[in-house]
Amino acid sequence: MKRFFFLIKHVLKKLLIARLFTSYVVNDKTIQEDINQTIKVRGCTVQPDTLKKRFEHLMIYYPDFAFIFFWRIKRKNYLWKRGFTKAVPCKIFRSTKIAGGMVCYHPFATVINAKSIGENFQFRNGLTIGNKSNNNTMIPVIGNNVTVGANVVIIGNITIGNDVVIGAGSVVVKDVPSNCVIAGNPAKIIKLK
């Protein structure tokens, strides 16, 4: 009997995913970039290798991806969301503009409040991106291809360049140039790319 209910749930989930794909993914390049980047970074293989199958795979097996998907479609109270995200405790401010290709790993205890974030942004748990002195005009701008480790704090009216890796536990309160690896508290350049 348990197996029967599991199969029914799985079939319903696949039907819902097909509808979500048609309604939101087919005509949204940003979501398509998120799908392709997540598949690439996580090393997933799906057969047949189509956008629809990639989306289905990520929605079923990666609640972190499902969280980003529901944030993108601006449906935070979507009726079936909990069946995909398992209540991922993460907050991304609606005012934050994030380009395609975003990938998250275990986004628990994450808060993101930035002016903008470029494409192919990767982050891990415990990330805080926010304002300084409770002033929402003093929030960061983050470039393309930025990878952020766990438990990082990025605050203030700062700019982080392109192709930057931020080490776990770093506190970033000053501008960061492109093409470098930073770490520490306060974060400093430890390697140029």
N, CA, C and O atoms as a DFTB+ gen file, in Angstrom:
772 C
 N C O
     1  1       0.817      -1.191       0.000
     2  2       0.000       0.000       0.000
     3  2       0.868       1.265       0.000
     4  3       0.556       2.245      -0.677
     5  1       1.973       1.225       0.779
     6  2       2.882       2.352       0.838
     7  2       3.488       2.634      -0.544
     8  3       3.604       3.782      -0.973
     9  1       3.860       1.565      -1.211
    10  2       4.449       1.685      -2.558
    11  2       3.442       2.295      -3.532
    12  3       3.811       3.103      -4.384
    13  1       2.185       1.913      -3.409
    14  2       1.126       2.438      -4.273
    15  2       1.014       3.961      -4.121
    16  3       0.948       4.680      -5.118
    17  1       0.993       4.451      -2.878
    18  2       0.887       5.897      -2.641
    19  2       2.142       6.629      -3.127
    20  3       2.058       7.755      -3.617
    21  1       3.302       5.985      -2.988
    22  2       4.533       6.577      -3.502
    23  2       4.449       6.743      -5.019
    24  3       4.814       7.790      -5.554
    25  1       3.967       5.706      -5.711
    26  2       3.845       5.770      -7.170
    27  2       2.857       6.852      -7.607
    28  3       3.121       7.581      -8.563
    29  1       1.737       6.959      -6.924
    30  2       0.735       7.993      -7.244
    31  2       1.353       9.375      -7.063
    32  3       1.197      10.251      -7.913
    33  1       2.058       9.563      -5.946
    34  2       2.707      10.845      -5.670
    35  2       3.729      11.175      -6.753
    36  3       3.805      12.314      -7.215
    37  1       4.511      10.181      -7.155
    38  2       5.533      10.377      -8.182
    39  2       4.898      10.752      -9.531
    40  3       5.388      11.652     -10.214
    41  1       3.836      10.084      -9.907
    42  2       3.147      10.380     -11.172
    43  2       2.556      11.794     -11.132
    44  3       2.670      12.539     -12.105
    45  1       1.930      12.162     -10.020
    46  2       1.364      13.512      -9.896
    47  2       2.453      14.575      -9.972
    48  3       2.270      15.621     -10.595
    49  1       3.578      14.300      -9.336
    50  2       4.700      15.231      -9.369
    51  2       5.187      15.433     -10.813
    52  3       5.450      16.559     -11.235
    53  1       5.303      14.336     -11.558
    54  2       5.760      14.440     -12.948
    55  2       4.766      15.220     -13.805
    56  3       5.172      15.996     -14.670
    57  1       3.470      15.021     -13.575
    58  2       2.456      15.787     -14.311
    59  2       2.552      17.278     -13.984
    60  3       2.449      18.128     -14.869
    61  1       2.747      17.576     -12.717
    62  2       2.889      18.966     -12.303
    63  2       4.149      19.592     -12.887
    64  3       4.128      20.743     -13.325
    65  1       5.242      18.843     -12.895
    66  2       6.495      19.334     -13.482
    67  2       6.299      19.638     -14.964
    68  3       6.797      20.651     -15.456
    69  1       5.585      18.779     -15.680
    70  2       5.324      19.018     -17.107
    71  2       4.553      20.326     -17.292
    72  3       4.835      21.096     -18.211
    73  1       3.590      20.567     -16.424
    74  2       2.808      21.823     -16.518
    75  2       3.679      23.034     -16.177
    76  3       3.604      24.061     -16.852
    77  1       4.505      22.918     -15.135
    78  2       5.409      24.008     -14.772
    79  2       6.382      24.301     -15.910
    80  3       6.684      25.460     -16.196
    81  1       6.870      23.246     -16.554
    82  2       7.794      23.419     -17.677
    83  2       7.134      24.229     -18.791
    84  3       7.716      25.192     -19.291
    85  1       5.921      23.838     -19.179
    86  2       5.205      24.526     -20.249
    87  2       4.869      25.965     -19.862
    88  3       4.990      26.875     -20.683
    89  1       4.451      26.171     -18.621
    90  2       4.014      27.495     -18.188
    91  2       5.155      28.470     -17.938
    92  3       5.014      29.664     -18.203
    93  1       6.300      27.974     -17.425
    94  2       7.343      28.892     -16.973
    95  2       8.715      28.727     -17.631
    96  3       9.446      29.708     -17.759
    97  1       9.076      27.540     -18.041
    98  2      10.443      27.309     -18.511
    99  2      10.609      27.550     -20.007
   100  3      11.614      28.118     -20.434
   101  1       9.651      27.132     -20.794
   102  2       9.767      27.168     -22.255
   103  2      10.173      28.540     -22.784
   104  3      10.987      28.629     -23.703
   105  1       9.620      29.603     -22.221
   106  2       9.885      30.951     -22.745
   107  2      10.729      31.809     -21.813
   108  3      10.749      33.030     -21.968
   109  1      11.421      31.215     -20.857
   110  2      12.215      32.000     -19.911
   111  2      13.691      31.611     -20.000
   112  3      14.104      30.580     -19.469
   113  1      14.465      32.436     -20.668
   114  2      15.888      32.157     -20.888
   115  2      16.671      32.089     -19.571
   116  3      17.599      31.291     -19.444
   117  1      16.305      32.912     -18.608
   118  2      17.010      32.924     -17.327
   119  2      16.850      31.589     -16.604
   120  3      17.825      31.036     -16.096
   121  1      15.628      31.073     -16.557
   122  2      15.405      29.770     -15.921
   123  2      16.132      28.671     -16.700
   124  3      16.680      27.747     -16.099
   125  1      16.139      28.763     -18.009
   126  2      16.856      27.778     -18.821
   127  2      18.350      27.803     -18.499
   128  3      18.988      26.752     -18.438
   129  1      18.914      29.006     -18.292
   130  2      20.331      29.110     -17.926
   131  2      20.576      28.494     -16.551
   132  3      21.593      27.834     -16.340
   133  1      19.633      28.710     -15.597
   134  2      19.757      28.076     -14.274
   135  2      19.796      26.557     -14.409
   136  3      20.617      25.890     -13.779
   137  1      18.902      26.019     -15.234
   138  2      18.835      24.570     -15.435
   139  2      20.147      24.052     -15.998
   140  3      20.735      23.119     -15.450
   141  1      20.609      24.647     -17.085
   142  2      21.815      24.161     -17.755
   143  2      23.056      24.293     -16.873
   144  3      23.898      23.395     -16.855
   145  1      23.176      25.401     -16.144
   146  2      24.337      25.592     -15.268
   147  2      24.310      24.602     -14.104
   148  3      25.350      24.058     -13.735
   149  1      23.136      24.362     -13.525
   150  2      23.031      23.423     -12.405
   151  2      23.388      22.006     -12.860
   152  3      24.117      21.296     -12.166
   153  1      22.880      21.597     -14.014
   154  2      23.218      20.273     -14.564
   155  2      24.727      20.163     -14.779
   156  3      25.337      19.152     -14.433
   157  1      25.319      21.203     -15.348
   158  2      26.755      21.202     -15.641
   159  2      27.585      21.136     -14.361
   160  3      28.469      20.289     -14.233
   161  1      27.298      22.029     -13.415
   162  2      28.092      22.123     -12.194
   163  2      27.953      20.874     -11.326
   164  3      28.924      20.426     -10.717
   165  1      26.763      20.323     -11.272
   166  2      26.535      19.138     -10.431
   167  2      26.920      17.840     -11.143
   168  3      26.917      16.776     -10.523
   169  1      27.247      17.911     -12.428
   170  2      27.675      16.726     -13.162
   171  2      26.572      15.716     -13.406
   172  3      26.831      14.515     -13.484
   173  1      25.337      16.195     -13.528
   174  2      24.196      15.304     -13.748
   175  2      24.159      14.827     -15.198
   176  3      24.558      15.547     -16.113
   177  1      23.675      13.608     -15.390
   178  2      23.403      13.119     -16.732
   179  2      21.952      12.654     -16.768
   180  3      21.482      11.948     -15.876
   181  1      21.263      13.066     -17.815
   182  2      19.867      12.660     -17.987
   183  2      19.685      12.125     -19.399
   184  3      20.362      12.553     -20.334
   185  1      18.767      11.191     -19.536
   186  2      18.468      10.592     -20.836
   187  2      16.970      10.628     -21.066
   188  3      16.222      10.175     -20.201
   189  1      16.507      11.134     -22.167
   190  2      17.269      11.857     -23.188
   191  2      17.692      13.220     -22.649
   192  3      17.020      13.776     -21.780
   193  1      18.783      13.756     -23.148
   194  2      19.332      15.015     -22.661
   195  2      18.609      16.198     -23.314
   196  3      19.138      16.854     -24.212
   197  1      17.397      16.447     -22.841
   198  2      16.596      17.567     -23.329
   199  2      16.394      18.541     -22.179
   200  3      16.568      18.178     -21.016
   201  1      16.029      19.769     -22.499
   202  2      15.763      20.760     -21.468
   203  2      14.645      20.290     -20.541
   204  3      14.734      20.459     -19.325
   205  1      13.606      19.706     -21.106
   206  2      12.473      19.229     -20.302
   207  2      12.921      18.140     -19.322
   208  3      12.531      18.161     -18.155
   209  1      13.725      17.204     -19.781
   210  2      14.196      16.114     -18.916
   211  2      15.154      16.650     -17.848
   212  3      15.141      16.182     -16.709
   213  1      15.981      17.627     -18.214
   214  2      16.879      18.245     -17.241
   215  2      16.066      18.924     -16.131
   216  3      16.368      18.771     -14.948
   217  1      15.032      19.675     -16.529
   218  2      14.176      20.361     -15.568
   219  2      13.507      19.353     -14.640
   220  3      13.489      19.536     -13.423
   221  1      12.964      18.304     -15.212
   222  2      12.299      17.263     -14.423
   223  2      13.264      16.650     -13.405
   224  3      12.918      16.483     -12.235
   225  1      14.463      16.321     -13.854
   226  2      15.472      15.712     -12.983
   227  2      15.792      16.639     -11.804
   228  3      15.832      16.194     -10.657
   229  1      16.017      17.917     -12.083
   230  2      16.371      18.860     -11.025
   231  2      15.222      19.086     -10.051
   232  3      15.444      19.192      -8.845
   233  1      14.002      19.161     -10.561
   234  2      12.851      19.385      -9.681
   235  2      12.608      18.193      -8.757
   236  3      12.179      18.370      -7.617
   237  1      12.879      16.989      -9.238
   238  2      12.648      15.791      -8.431
   239  2      13.768      15.555      -7.415
   240  3      13.495      15.198      -6.269
   241  1      15.019      15.751      -7.822
   242  2      16.140      15.339      -6.983
   243  2      16.907      16.465      -6.288
   244  3      17.754      16.190      -5.438
   245  1      16.630      17.726      -6.630
   246  2      17.383      18.838      -6.062
   247  2      16.450      19.920      -5.519
   248  3      16.086      20.839      -6.253
   249  1      16.054      19.826      -4.237
   250  2      15.167      20.837      -3.660
   251  2      15.790      22.236      -3.675
   252  3      15.067      23.233      -3.673
   253  1      17.124      22.318      -3.690
   254  2      17.791      23.624      -3.782
   255  2      17.451      24.288      -5.113
   256  3      17.185      25.489      -5.161
   257  1      17.459      23.508      -6.193
   258  2      17.087      24.053      -7.495
   259  2      15.616      24.464      -7.495
   260  3      15.268      25.532      -8.000
   261  1      14.760      23.625      -6.933
   262  2      13.323      23.937      -6.894
   263  2      13.080      25.244      -6.150
   264  3      12.215      26.027      -6.542
   265  1      13.834      25.488      -5.079
   266  2      13.705      26.753      -4.349
   267  2      13.985      27.931      -5.277
   268  3      13.213      28.889      -5.324
   269  1      15.096      27.856      -6.018
   270  2      15.441      28.942      -6.950
   271  2      14.365      29.075      -8.024
   272  3      13.987      30.193      -8.374
   273  1      13.870      27.968      -8.550
   274  2      12.826      28.013      -9.580
   275  2      11.596      28.766      -9.077
   276  3      11.087      29.651      -9.765
   277  1      11.117      28.419      -7.880
   278  2       9.919      29.086      -7.360
   279  2      10.190      30.555      -7.051
   280  3       9.282      31.380      -7.154
   281  1      11.431      30.900      -6.671
   282  2      11.780      32.309      -6.483
   283  2      11.726      33.037      -7.826
   284  3      11.221      34.156      -7.909
   285  1      12.242      32.406      -8.864
   286  2      12.253      33.027     -10.199
   287  2      10.837      33.316     -10.707
   288  3      10.588      34.372     -11.290
   289  1       9.920      32.383     -10.487
   290  2       8.569      32.578     -11.039
   291  2       7.698      33.452     -10.132
   292  3       6.531      33.716     -10.423
   293  1       8.307      33.894      -9.016
   294  2       7.614      34.803      -8.089
   295  2       6.311      34.222      -7.559
   296  3       5.300      34.916      -7.450
   297  1       6.357      32.936      -7.233
   298  2       5.187      32.231      -6.684
   299  2       5.574      31.611      -5.344
   300  3       5.573      30.387      -5.207
   301  1       5.907      32.444      -4.350
   302  2       6.377      31.928      -3.071
   303  2       5.327      31.097      -2.343
   304  3       5.679      30.244      -1.528
   305  1       4.053      31.328      -2.617
   306  2       3.001      30.559      -1.960
   307  2       2.355      29.551      -2.908
   308  3       1.189      29.199      -2.734
   309  1       3.085      29.097      -3.885
   310  2       2.584      28.119      -4.841
   311  2       2.117      26.872      -4.081
   312  3       2.832      26.348      -3.227
   313  1       0.932      26.420      -4.399
   314  2       0.277      25.345      -3.655
   315  2       1.150      24.105      -3.470
   316  3       1.162      23.528      -2.383
   317  1       1.871      23.688      -4.493
   318  2       2.627      22.433      -4.435
   319  2       4.117      22.647      -4.161
   320  3       4.892      21.692      -4.210
   321  1       4.524      23.871      -3.876
   322  2       5.942      24.186      -3.676
   323  2       6.601      23.308      -2.609
   324  3       7.712      22.817      -2.809
   325  1       5.931      23.114      -1.501
   326  2       6.521      22.356      -0.387
   327  2       6.883      20.923      -0.801
   328  3       7.837      20.354      -0.269
   329  1       6.145      20.342      -1.728
   330  2       6.453      19.005      -2.205
   331  2       7.769      18.925      -2.961
   332  3       8.316      17.840      -3.154
   333  1       8.281      20.088      -3.394
   334  2       9.547      20.127      -4.131
   335  2      10.695      20.692      -3.296
   336  3      11.834      20.241      -3.423
   337  1      10.407      21.664      -2.454
   338  2      11.480      22.364      -1.740
   339  2      11.711      21.853      -0.327
   340  3      12.764      22.115       0.255
   341  1      10.768      21.144       0.225
   342  2      10.888      20.632       1.596
   343  2      11.239      21.757       2.571
   344  3      12.069      21.583       3.463
   345  1      10.593      22.914       2.388
   346  2      10.733      24.069       3.283
   347  2      12.188      24.509       3.446
   348  3      12.685      24.581       4.570
   349  1      12.864      24.799       2.359
   350  2      14.234      25.293       2.391
   351  2      14.233      26.676       3.050
   352  3      13.626      27.605       2.518
   353  1      14.905      26.830       4.206
   354  2      14.901      28.120       4.889
   355  2      15.949      29.078       4.307
   356  3      17.097      29.109       4.752
   357  1      15.534      29.845       3.320
   358  2      16.408      30.773       2.615
   359  2      15.554      31.948       2.169
   360  3      14.384      31.774       1.829
   361  1      16.134      33.146       2.169
   362  2      15.377      34.314       1.730
   363  2      16.191      35.081       0.696
   364  3      17.335      35.463       0.944
   365  1      15.584      35.299      -0.459
   366  2      16.172      36.156      -1.480
   367  2      15.198      37.309      -1.679
   368  3      14.046      37.093      -2.058
   369  1      15.650      38.518      -1.429
   370  2      14.780      39.681      -1.559
   371  2      14.304      39.812      -3.012
   372  3      15.085      39.631      -3.946
   373  1      13.039      40.124      -3.187
   374  2      12.450      40.272      -4.528
   375  2      13.118      41.388      -5.319
   376  3      13.151      41.341      -6.549
   377  1      13.648      42.387      -4.630
   378  2      14.286      43.518      -5.314
   379  2      15.656      43.161      -5.887
   380  3      16.196      43.915      -6.696
   381  1      16.227      42.030      -5.483
   382  2      17.533      41.605      -5.988
   383  2      17.389      41.073      -7.406
   384  3      16.564      40.197      -7.667
   385  1      18.186      41.600      -8.311
   386  2      18.175      41.136      -9.697
   387  2      19.332      40.154      -9.869
   388  3      20.493      40.503      -9.659
   389  1      18.997      38.914     -10.257
   390  2      20.015      37.867     -10.420
   391  2      19.920      37.307     -11.822
   392  3      18.860      36.845     -12.245
   393  1      21.038      37.348     -12.547
   394  2      21.081      36.832     -13.920
   395  2      20.998      35.303     -13.905
   396  3      21.041      34.686     -12.841
   397  1      20.880      34.710     -15.063
   398  2      20.738      33.264     -15.201
   399  2      21.990      32.492     -14.815
   400  3      23.093      33.036     -14.749
   401  1      21.782      31.217     -14.566
   402  2      22.885      30.326     -14.224
   403  2      23.144      30.210     -12.734
   404  3      24.187      29.695     -12.330
   405  1      22.211      30.680     -11.904
   406  2      22.405      30.603     -10.446
   407  2      22.317      29.149      -9.980
   408  3      21.433      28.399     -10.394
   409  1      23.262      28.768      -9.105
   410  2      23.301      27.429      -8.532
   411  2      23.523      27.572      -7.032
   412  3      24.396      28.323      -6.597
   413  1      22.726      26.846      -6.239
   414  2      22.954      26.872      -4.798
   415  2      23.123      25.454      -4.279
   416  3      22.553      24.497      -4.804
   417  1      23.922      25.358      -3.237
   418  2      24.137      24.091      -2.543
   419  2      23.676      24.288      -1.109
   420  3      24.273      25.074      -0.373
   421  1      22.639      23.600      -0.703
   422  2      22.154      23.662       0.674
   423  2      22.012      25.110       1.144
   424  3      22.796      25.551       1.984
   425  1      21.046      25.853       0.635
   426  2      20.975      27.292       0.927
   427  2      20.424      27.633       2.316
   428  3      19.920      28.737       2.524
   429  1      20.514      26.721       3.243
   430  2      19.961      26.936       4.569
   431  2      20.609      28.141       5.247
   432  3      21.815      28.359       5.130
   433  1      19.795      28.916       5.955
   434  2      20.243      30.083       6.711
   435  2      20.893      31.131       5.806
   436  3      21.845      31.796       6.215
   437  1      20.388      31.281       4.590
   438  2      20.919      32.248       3.639
   439  2      19.942      33.394       3.460
   440  3      18.731      33.193       3.359
   441  1      20.494      34.613       3.422
   442  2      19.713      35.815       3.136
   443  2      20.476      36.587       2.070
   444  3      21.657      36.890       2.238
   445  1      19.789      36.906       0.964
   446  2      20.423      37.633      -0.133
   447  2      19.638      38.908      -0.417
   448  3      18.474      38.864      -0.815
   449  1      20.295      40.042      -0.205
   450  2      19.728      41.358      -0.479
   451  2      20.816      42.167      -1.169
   452  3      21.646      42.786      -0.504
   453  1      20.817      42.167      -2.503
   454  2      21.836      42.862      -3.289
   455  2      21.160      43.702      -4.368
   456  3      20.000      43.473      -4.712
   457  1      21.906      44.685      -4.902
   458  2      21.370      45.449      -6.040
   459  2      21.248      44.534      -7.242
   460  3      20.207      44.466      -7.895
   461  1      22.342      43.829      -7.520
   462  2      22.326      42.896      -8.644
   463  2      23.431      41.860      -8.472
   464  3      24.445      42.096      -7.815
   465  1      23.196      40.703      -9.089
   466  2      24.165      39.614      -9.098
   467  2      24.230      39.105     -10.534
   468  3      23.200      38.870     -11.165
   469  1      25.433      38.940     -11.038
   470  2      25.625      38.526     -12.421
   471  2      25.324      37.058     -12.665
   472  3      24.827      36.347     -11.791
   473  1      25.639      36.623     -13.884
   474  2      25.327      35.248     -14.271
   475  2      26.292      34.249     -13.633
   476  3      27.407      34.584     -13.233
   477  1      25.808      32.999     -13.558
   478  2      26.575      31.857     -13.030
   479  2      27.035      32.076     -11.589
   480  3      28.169      31.748     -11.242
   481  1      26.169      32.621     -10.766
   482  2      26.436      32.826      -9.345
   483  2      26.222      31.512      -8.610
   484  3      25.172      30.884      -8.748
   485  1      27.223      31.088      -7.821
   486  2      27.117      29.859      -7.025
   487  2      27.313      30.209      -5.552
   488  3      28.218      30.964      -5.199
   489  1      26.454      29.651      -4.696
   490  2      26.615      29.916      -3.269
   491  2      26.271      28.692      -2.436
   492  3      25.623      27.755      -2.902
   493  1      26.726      28.729      -1.186
   494  2      26.501      27.645      -0.239
   495  2      25.803      28.171       1.004
   496  3      25.505      29.362       1.098
   497  1      25.544      27.293       1.946
   498  2      24.763      27.616       3.141
   499  2      25.383      28.728       3.988
   500  3      26.591      28.961       3.966
   501  1      24.510      29.401       4.732
   502  2      24.956      30.412       5.680
   503  2      25.422      31.713       5.057
   504  3      26.113      32.489       5.717
   505  1      25.071      31.975       3.824
   506  2      25.482      33.206       3.145
   507  2      24.597      34.363       3.593
   508  3      23.375      34.233       3.661
   509  1      25.225      35.494       3.899
   510  2      24.485      36.722       4.171
   511  2      25.010      37.802       3.242
   512  3      26.182      38.174       3.301
   513  1      24.130      38.300       2.385
   514  2      24.439      39.449       1.540
   515  2      23.420      40.507       1.933
   516  3      22.214      40.283       1.827
   517  1      23.902      41.660       2.387
   518  2      22.936      42.636       2.849
   519  2      23.451      44.044       2.966
   520  3      24.537      44.387       2.498
   521  1      22.622      44.856       3.616
   522  2      22.903      46.282       3.716
   523  2      23.808      46.599       4.899
   524  3      24.105      45.751       5.740
   525  1      24.230      47.858       4.924
   526  2      25.042      48.353       6.022
   527  2      24.216      49.392       6.766
   528  3      23.562      50.227       6.141
   529  1      24.240      49.350       8.069
   530  2      23.518      50.304       8.920
   531  2      22.020      50.311       8.646
   532  3      21.371      51.349       8.777
   533  1      21.469      49.172       8.269
   534  2      20.046      49.031       7.987
   535  2      19.564      49.991       6.898
   536  3      18.419      50.441       6.916
   537  1      20.453      50.298       5.953
   538  2      20.153      51.223       4.859
   539  2      20.157      50.445       3.552
   540  3      21.218      50.037       3.080
   541  1      18.979      50.233       2.957
   542  2      18.875      49.416       1.744
   543  2      19.403      50.086       0.487
   544  3      19.295      49.510      -0.595
   545  1      19.968      51.277       0.589
   546  2      20.671      51.849      -0.560
   547  2      22.143      51.438      -0.521
   548  3      22.881      51.644      -1.484
   549  1      22.556      50.861       0.593
   550  2      23.952      50.451       0.760
   551  2      24.050      48.928       0.706
   552  3      24.352      48.267       1.700
   553  1      23.781      48.387      -0.502
   554  2      23.840      46.932      -0.698
   555  2      24.783      46.615      -1.851
   556  3      25.009      47.465      -2.712
   557  1      25.333      45.414      -1.880
   558  2      26.361      45.049      -2.852
   559  2      25.874      44.861      -4.287
   560  3      24.697      44.618      -4.552
   561  1      26.843      44.987      -5.202
   562  2      26.700      44.607      -6.607
   563  2      27.731      43.509      -6.830
   564  3      28.911      43.687      -6.525
   565  1      27.284      42.372      -7.364
   566  2      28.163      41.215      -7.555
   567  2      28.217      40.876      -9.034
   568  3      27.180      40.821      -9.695
   569  1      29.410      40.649      -9.560
   570  2      29.609      40.405     -10.980
   571  2      29.265      38.987     -11.427
   572  3      28.585      38.242     -10.723
   573  1      29.750      38.636     -12.612
   574  2      29.512      37.324     -13.222
   575  2      30.512      36.292     -12.707
   576  3      31.636      36.625     -12.329
   577  1      30.076      35.031     -12.701
   578  2      30.950      33.896     -12.375
   579  2      31.592      34.021     -10.999
   580  3      32.796      33.817     -10.838
   581  1      30.768      34.361     -10.009
   582  2      31.244      34.473      -8.630
   583  2      30.798      33.227      -7.866
   584  3      29.632      32.836      -7.921
   585  1      31.743      32.611      -7.155
   586  2      31.480      31.431      -6.348
   587  2      31.749      31.777      -4.892
   588  3      32.815      32.285      -4.545
   589  1      30.756      31.493      -4.038
   590  2      30.840      31.881      -2.634
   591  2      30.766      30.639      -1.748
   592  3      29.859      29.820      -1.897
   593  1      31.711      30.502      -0.835
   594  2      31.737      29.386       0.095
   595  2      30.708      29.542       1.209
   596  3      29.955      30.515       1.243
   597  1      30.686      28.586       2.103
   598  2      29.726      28.573       3.210
   599  2      30.051      29.652       4.247
   600  3      31.210      30.014       4.451
   601  1      29.005      30.150       4.891
   602  2      29.123      31.087       6.014
   603  2      29.883      32.360       5.671
   604  3      30.715      32.825       6.451
   605  1      29.596      32.914       4.514
   606  2      30.217      34.158       4.062
   607  2      29.273      35.318       4.344
   608  3      28.054      35.176       4.248
   609  1      29.850      36.474       4.694
   610  2      29.094      37.698       4.911
   611  2      29.612      38.744       3.922
   612  3      30.808      39.031       3.876
   613  1      28.692      39.310       3.131
   614  2      29.024      40.362       2.168
   615  2      28.069      41.512       2.459
   616  3      26.868      41.396       2.210
   617  1      28.588      42.621       2.985
   618  2      27.693      43.718       3.353
   619  2      28.221      45.067       2.893
   620  3      29.426      45.287       2.774
   621  1      27.273      45.959       2.641
   622  2      27.593      47.339       2.330
   623  2      27.511      47.660       0.852
   624  3      27.239      46.798       0.017
   625  1      27.755      48.922       0.553
   626  2      27.715      49.444      -0.809
   627  2      29.051      49.144      -1.485
   628  3      29.863      50.043      -1.708
   629  1      29.266      47.868      -1.806
   630  2      30.533      47.428      -2.392
   631  2      30.275      46.742      -3.731
   632  3      29.147      46.373      -4.056
   633  1      31.341      46.586      -4.487
   634  2      31.263      45.886      -5.765
   635  2      32.243      44.728      -5.756
   636  3      33.410      44.881      -5.397
   637  1      31.746      43.562      -6.160
   638  2      32.592      42.391      -6.330
   639  2      32.673      42.133      -7.826
   640  3      31.647      42.011      -8.495
   641  1      33.884      42.051      -8.349
   642  2      34.092      41.912      -9.787
   643  2      33.695      40.546     -10.329
   644  3      33.058      39.747      -9.641
   645  1      34.079      40.296     -11.565
   646  2      33.789      39.035     -12.251
   647  2      34.849      37.985     -11.915
   648  3      35.987      38.313     -11.579
   649  1      34.450      36.722     -12.013
   650  2      35.375      35.598     -11.849
   651  2      36.094      35.653     -10.500
   652  3      37.323      35.620     -10.431
   653  1      35.301      35.738      -9.434
   654  2      35.837      35.820      -8.078
   655  2      35.388      34.585      -7.294
   656  3      34.244      34.146      -7.410
   657  1      36.300      34.038      -6.502
   658  2      35.985      32.955      -5.578
   659  2      36.159      33.527      -4.173
   660  3      37.198      34.105      -3.854
   661  1      35.131      33.362      -3.333
   662  2      35.171      33.864      -1.961
   663  2      35.193      32.662      -1.025
   664  3      34.251      31.870      -0.996
   665  1      36.270      32.533      -0.264
   666  2      36.459      31.388       0.617
   667  2      35.466      31.336       1.757
   668  3      34.933      32.365       2.172
   669  1      35.217      30.147       2.261
   670  2      34.272      29.915       3.353
   671  2      34.647      30.756       4.575
   672  3      35.822      30.904       4.912
   673  1      33.615      31.305       5.230
   674  2      33.809      32.065       6.452
   675  2      34.322      33.480       6.263
   676  3      34.630      34.160       7.243
   677  1      34.419      33.931       5.038
   678  2      34.946      35.271       4.779
   679  2      33.937      36.353       5.134
   680  3      32.726      36.137       5.091
   681  1      34.467      37.528       5.487
   682  2      33.656      38.717       5.721
   683  2      34.141      39.769       4.730
   684  3      35.271      40.250       4.816
   685  1      33.259      40.121       3.777
   686  2      33.626      41.026       2.689
   687  2      32.935      42.365       2.913
   688  3      31.709      42.457       2.867
   689  1      33.744      43.414       3.160
   690  2      33.194      44.749       3.425
   691  2      33.824      45.818       2.532
   692  3      33.523      47.003       2.681
   693  1      34.701      45.410       1.601
   694  2      35.348      46.340       0.678
   695  2      35.248      45.788      -0.739
   696  3      35.046      44.590      -0.937
   697  1      35.394      46.680      -1.727
   698  2      35.352      46.279      -3.134
   699  2      36.370      45.177      -3.406
   700  3      37.440      45.128      -2.801
   701  1      35.999      44.286      -4.346
   702  2      36.862      43.179      -4.738
   703  2      37.053      43.247      -6.251
   704  3      36.068      43.283      -6.988
   705  1      38.310      43.265      -6.736
   706  2      38.522      43.310      -8.187
   707  2      38.182      41.973      -8.842
   708  3      37.981      40.968      -8.159
   709  1      38.121      41.974     -10.147
   710  2      37.859      40.755     -10.906
   711  2      39.057      39.811     -10.854
   712  3      40.176      40.217     -10.538
   713  1      38.801      38.550     -11.168
   714  2      39.839      37.535     -11.367
   715  2      40.726      37.294     -10.142
   716  3      41.951      37.388     -10.221
   717  1      40.090      36.984      -9.017
   718  2      40.895      36.690      -7.832
   719  2      40.158      35.737      -6.896
   720  3      38.966      35.473      -7.049
   721  1      40.908      35.236      -5.927
   722  2      40.362      34.425      -4.846
   723  2      40.588      35.227      -3.576
   724  3      41.694      35.702      -3.319
   725  1      39.516      35.379      -2.770
   726  2      39.648      36.113      -1.520
   727  2      39.203      35.230      -0.359
   728  3      38.420      34.295      -0.529
   729  1      39.724      35.553       0.828
   730  2      39.320      34.803       2.027
   731  2      39.730      35.609       3.248
   732  3      40.578      36.498       3.174
   733  1      39.110      35.276       4.371
   734  2      39.491      35.864       5.643
   735  2      38.465      36.822       6.200
   736  3      37.421      37.080       5.600
   737  1      38.806      37.353       7.394
   738  2      37.963      38.329       8.086
   739  2      38.871      39.417       8.643
   740  3      39.513      39.226       9.676
   741  1      38.927      40.561       7.960
   742  2      38.234      40.916       6.719
   743  2      38.871      40.208       5.526
   744  3      40.051      39.858       5.556
   745  1      38.082      40.002       4.483
   746  2      38.561      39.266       3.303
   747  2      39.671      40.038       2.594
   748  3      39.613      41.258       2.438
   749  1      40.691      39.272       2.170
   750  2      41.824      39.844       1.426
   751  2      42.105      38.931       0.237
   752  3      41.760      37.749       0.245
   753  1      42.737      39.502      -0.781
   754  2      43.129      38.709      -1.950
   755  2      44.218      37.723      -1.530
   756  3      45.246      38.113      -0.978
   757  1      43.973      36.438      -1.803
   758  2      44.988      35.435      -1.499
   759  2      45.587      34.831      -2.768
   760  3      46.612      34.151      -2.721
   761  1      44.927      35.090      -3.910
   762  2      45.432      34.543      -5.164
   763  2      44.812      35.308      -6.327
   764  3      43.611      35.578      -6.334
   765  1      45.637      35.653      -7.306
   766  2      45.130      36.232      -8.542
   767  2      44.973      35.134      -9.566
   768  3      45.806      34.232      -9.651
   769  1      43.904      35.204     -10.349
   770  2      43.662      34.163     -11.357
   771  2      44.401      34.473     -12.625
   772  3      44.320      33.712     -13.589
